[in-house]
Amino acid sequence: PSQVSFTLELEFSCSVLLDHAEVTLQATSDSTEATPQDNMVKLSVPIRYEPNLFLSSNTNLHRYEVHPLGTFTHSSGPEFTTMVKVQNLGCYPIQNITLHMALPALGHHQATILSVTHVLAENATCMLQPSNEGTQVVPVPPEDLLHVDR
């Protein structure tokens, strides 16, 4: 008995989306065979398209002043806007995308350092949820920031 191994490489078009591909393989021989009916097989494999997502963000405030301990005021600081954009750079459509953003909200002694005033969404549904027990924000003591440049 002889054995042949080979690799099939299929290329798909962006204009025609398929959910599966079918391949028929048939072996023939000049010899006389007792069971020629098992010389053919049909394979059907599901096709999954790889997404090409690009995530970018931009903010209008690149510097934020943090006051020393004991001088913290409870008034609101400067408002800043952050825009987050998810783009599909591929040619295949993508469905059911979920983007989770964790916003730092607590500082030393549980001081609130960030509060979301409003959310504007284009082509998306946004839900603002407080952190639950599993993703609780851990306050950062000021000494942990002394060695960080940014």
N, C-alpha and C positions, 0 to 999 in steps of 0.2 A: 504494500500500500504506500502511496506517495501522498505528501501533504504540501499544500501551497499556502503561504501567508502573504497578505497584501493589505495595504491601507488605502481607503477611499477618502479623497478630499473633495468635499462639495462646496460650491460657492453659490450664494443666494443673492437674489436681486433685492434692492430696497423697494422696488415698486410692486413686487408680488410677495406678500407675506404668507408663508405656509406654516401649518401647525405640526406637520409630520412629513417625513421623506420615506419613499418606498424604493427598495433596491431588490432586483431579481437576479439571482446568481444561478447559472446552469453550467454543469460540467458535461462535456461530450468527449467521446473516444471512438477510435476506429475499431476497437475490440468489441466482441460480443459480450454483453453483460446480462446477468440473470435478473437484476432488479434495477432497470433504468429509471423507475419512477422516483427514486430517492436522490436523483442527480440534480434536482432543482429545489431551491429554497427562496422564499420571499421574506424579506426583512422590512419591518416598518419601525422607524425610530422617531420619537418626538423631537421637535426642533425648539430650542430655546435661544432667544436672541439676547446678546450681551448689551446692556445699556451703556451709554457713554454720557454720564452725568457730570456737570460742572457746577460746583458750588462756590459762590463768591459773596463777599460782604463789603459794605462801605459805610463809613460813619462820618458825620460832619464835625465831630469833636475828637481830636487826636491827643489832647492833653487834659488831664483832670487833676485838680489840686486837692490833696488830702491834708487836712489840718492836723496839728499835733494833738496828742491826748489831752483832754481837759478843755479844749477850745471848740469842741464839736457843737454845732448849732443844729437845731431841729428844723430849720427852714430848708426848703428845697434848693438844691444846687442848680447849675445850668442844665437846661434841657438839651438832650442830644438825640439825634435820629440815626438809627442803624438800619440799613437796607440789606436784606439777605435775598439772594437770587439763586434759583435752581434752574439750570438750563440743560436741555437734552441736545447734545451735540451730535448724536447719532441720527441715523435715518429711520430707525424703528420707533414706533410710538411706545410710550411707557405709561402704565396705569398704576394707581394706588400708591403714590409716593408719600411717605411720612417723614417729616423732618422734625426732630426733637432738639430744642435749644434749652440749655440750662443757663440761667442768668444768675450771676453772683448777687445776692441780695442782703447778706448780713456781714457786718464787720466786727470789730472788737466790742465786747460786752453787748452782743446782739444788736448793735446799731444798724439801722437800715441804711444801706449805701446805694440802693437802686430800687426804684419803683416804676412800673410800666404805666404810663399815662393813657396811651391809646395804641391800637394796632390797626394798621391799614393793610389790607390784603388784596392782591390782584390775582385772579385765576387760582385762588386757593381758599381753603377754609382754615381759619386759625382759632385755636382754643388756648386760652390763658388759664393754666391750672396751678394752684399752689403745690409746692413740693410735698410729696407724701413721705411716709416713714422710710421707705426704701431709698429715696434719693434726697434725703435731708441735707441742707447746706450746712457745712461745718464752718463756724466762724474762724477767721484767720487772725491770730495775735499779731500785733504790729512788728514784733521782733523777727517774724518769719519773712518780712518784706525787706529787711535791711540789706540783704545781700543780693537782691534782685534788681537788675538795671532797669527793666521795663515792667 
